Amino acid sequence: MKKVKIIVFCLGILMMLSCNFSANVNFKDEKLEKENAESTAALFFSAIRDNKIENALELFSDTIYKNKDEKEKVKLFLIQKNEKLGNFKDYILKDWKTSRAIGTDSKALYLLVYDVKYDNSETKETMTLVNEKEVVKIWNYNVDLLDK
């Protein structure tokens, strides 16, 4: 009877320990994670400045490109944006947030908001980025014109 109690006790401990390994640990607004996302954004803005649209496209998450048409739509959007707004001048980070979870459902998300200057206009550009296989990629990109 004493051995059964010990076995049940040990099984209970193992079950509790296994729960700890399956839980996620969450981290918010980490400076290092912000810097990781900013490096991808810097590459993006550099490609836009240099009119290297293909380089900019490589920075987007593969989940955006469900088929070849999606990639062409993003490419066309970037080309038309450059034509309408003029040459890229500068960008300033206005806001940011990060969220990282480690555990059984590990993921990292980043939100960066920039004020961006072009020859013909100023915009607020919002990027949502994700960590895919240890590489930070753009998952969503939004451009809003600012009133002058």
Secondary structure, 3 states (H helix, E strand, C coil): CHHHHHHHHHHHHHHHHHHHHHCCEEEECCHHHHHHHHHHHHHHHHHHHCCCHHHHHCCECCCCCCCHHHHHHHHHHHHHHHHHHCCEEEEEEEEEEEEEEECCCCEEEEEEEEEEEECCCEEEEEEEEEEECCEEEEEEEEEEECCC
